[in-house]
Amino acid sequence: MRVKLSVGAMRIHLGSLFNDNQVLSASFHMFINQNSKEILDELKEGLEYELAHIFIKLWNNVYNKIP
């Protein structure tokens, strides 16, 4: 199975970062959101590979329950 990931736009917000240091959290979120395309490009191949394996396991479990 092959998975092709396509993301048009992405915005991330994570909570409870850096022991709730608001300055570091704001800087981190700004960096992540301003560079989301480049970050996703770096992670895309691994995400597609792992999603394919998750889907394969899911479908194998479904088919194993069908008599």
MOCORHU-V63197 format. One record per pair of residues at least 12 apart in sequence whose C-alpha atoms are under 10 Angstrom apart, sorted by the first residue. I is the first residue (numbers start at 1). GAP is how many residues later the second one is. D is the distance in whole Angstrom. If there is no record, write none. Layout:
# MOCORHU-V63197
((I	GAP	D) (I	GAP	D))
This chain:
# MOCORHU-V63197
((1	48	9) (1	50	10) (1	51	6) (1	52	8) (1	54	8) (1	55	7) (2	46	8) (2	47	8) (2	49	9) (2	50	6) (2	51	9) (2	53	10) (2	54	10) (3	42	10) (3	44	9) (3	45	5) (3	46	7) (3	47	9) (3	48	7) (3	49	6) (3	50	9) (3	52	9) (4	40	9) (4	41	9) (4	43	9) (4	44	6) (4	45	9) (4	47	9) (4	48	9) (5	35	10) (5	39	7) (5	40	9) (5	42	8) (5	43	6) (5	44	10) (5	46	9) (6	34	10) (6	38	9) (6	42	10) (7	30	9) (7	33	9) (7	34	10) (7	37	10) (8	29	9) (9	24	10) (9	27	8) (9	28	8) (10	22	10) (10	23	7) (10	24	10) (10	25	10) (10	26	6) (10	27	8) (10	30	9) (11	18	9) (11	19	10) (11	21	8) (11	22	6) (11	23	9) (11	25	7) (12	17	7) (12	18	9) (12	20	7) (12	21	6) (12	24	9) (13	12	9) (13	13	10) (13	15	9) (13	16	6) (13	17	10) (13	19	9) (13	20	9) (14	14	9) (14	15	8) (17	12	10))
